[in-house]
Amino acid sequence: MKRFRMEKCKPIGVPFDPKMKLQRNANGNDESKGFPYQQAVGSLMYAMLCTRLDLAYPISVLSQHMANPSMEHWMVVKLIFRYLQRTLQMKLQFSATPSKEVLGYCDVDWGGDLEDKRSTIGFVFIMGGGTISWSNKRQPTIALSTTKVEYMVNTQATKEAIWITKLMMDLQCMEEKKAMVI
């Protein structure tokens, strides 16, 4: 936050309004010369990959505009820094009595991209009260129905669940007869 002069910013409670749809920089000029957009998004991405899964969706959206960001995109980056200012004490935490149960959740934003109508899918897996795996990415193909995109997100989440189950069995954290992927 110091690097981008945001250490004394006014904190806010949410990193990004999911209803906000960012447009591509249509005028074609390079507005990014006045601000370090790529460096800021890269720094936020590092935090997201290591400990801050709550930044997965906004970073996914912002990273789509790396080539030609506009001032609107830079303002959203600043909103995320303001959110981080409020949530500096947040961290991944596991309970003292870890449960061996793995829970998974997934969701999709069908056709959420205004430009090419691609969907954004996301999932999170929790074990012992703490998050162990998460993903948020834009689909490479366009889904023609909500059913198809739900199948896509469930397929990705199921592949991750199978991998986690096999890892837990290899680490002897889970018995084979108790492992079940739904």
N, C-alpha and C positions, 0 to 999 in steps of 0.2 A: 504494500500500500504506500510505503514511503517512496518507492521508485516512481510512482505515478502521481505523487503529491495528493494522496487521498487519505492520509492518516488522521486528519482532523475533520473529515467530512461528517455531515449530518446522517445518523443511522436511519435505516428504514427496515420494515418488517418482512418484505418479500423481495426476492431477487429479480423477479420478472413476471409480468402479467401474461399468463398463457394465452389470453385473448388478443394480445398485441401481435399483429402480423407485420414483420419487417419486410419492406420492399427492397429489391435490388437497387443499387445506385443507377438509376435510369439515365441520368444526364451524361454519364460517361466520363465526366471530369474526375480527376484524382483528388478527392477532398481529404485523403488520408495523410497528406504531407504535413499537416499541422498537428497531428497527434499520433502517438505510438500504438495504433490499434492492434497490429499483429502481435507486438510484444505483450500488451496487456492481456489479450485473449489467450496467448500462450502461457502466461503466468497463472491465469485463472484455470486453464486446462490442467496444469500441473497440480494445483490444489485439488481440483475435482477428481483427478485420477488417483490421487493418494489418499485423501480423507473426506472430501466434501461432495458426496453423491447428490446433495441438494442442488448442486450447480450443473448437473448433467444436462438437463433440458436447455437452460439458457445458453450454455456453452455450445451445445449442439446447433442451436439456431444461429448464434453469432459466428461460428466457424464457417458457416456457409457463405459469409460475406468477406472472407479474408482478402480476396483479390482486389476488390474495389469497394471499400467501406465508405459510408456517408457519415455526416455529422450525427444523424439519427442513431446509427449503430454505435458511435462513440458514446452517445448519451446513455445507451443501454448498458455499456460496459461500466460507466460511472455508477449507474444504479446498482449493479452487482457489487461494486466496491463498497457502496453505502450499506448494502445488505451485510457484507462481510464485517463491516465496522460494528454492526449490532450483534453479530453472532460469532465474535472472536472466540468465545468460550465453548462453542459447540465442538464435539469430537465424537469419533467412533468409540463405543464403549461396549464391552461384553460383561455379562452378569457374573457374579461370583459363583453361582451354581449353574454352570452352562447346561442347557438342554441340548440333547442330540438331535432334536427335531429341526428339520430345515423347512422353512416356509418360503414360498415364492409368490410374487404378485407381478402381474403384467398389465399394460394398458396401451392404447393406441390413439393417435390423433389422426383420424381418417381424412386424407386429402388436405391436411393443414397448411401445406405450402401453397401460397397464392399464385406463384409463378407456374409451377409444373404439376401441381396437385398430388405430389407424393406424400405419403403418410410418414409419421414419426412414431416409432415403437419404442417401448421401454419396459424394463423388468428390473426387479430387485429380489434378492434372496437373503433371508435372515436366519441366523443360527445362534443360539445362546443369547438372544436378546440384542445381537449386533448384526449389522449388515456385513455380508461376506462377499457379495458379488452384485454388480449392477451394470446396466447398459442403457443407453439412449441413443438411437440413431435413426437417420432418415432412410427409408426403404429405397433400394435401387430401382424398383419397378413401381408402376402405378396400379393400385388396386381398384377394380371397377365396382366393388361393393364392400359394404361393411363386413359381410361374412368372410370374404376373401382376406381382408386385412386382419381380421381376428384370427384366422387360421395362420397367417404369416407370423403374427406376434406370438401365438401359442407354440408354433414350431420352434422359434428361436428360444423361447423360455424353456421348452421341454428339452432341447439340446443342452442348454446350460444346466438344467436340473439333473440330467443323466450324467453329465461330466462331474458335477459336485457330488452326486451319490457315489460314483466310482472312486473319486478322490477320497471321500470319507471312508469307504470300505478299505481302500489301500492303506490309509492311515490308521485303520482299525478303530475308527470313531463310530462306526455304524456296522451292525451285523447285516449280513446279506439277506437273511430272511425278513428283516424289518425294513429293508430299503424298498420303497415303492414310489414310482413316479406316476402322478396323476395328471 
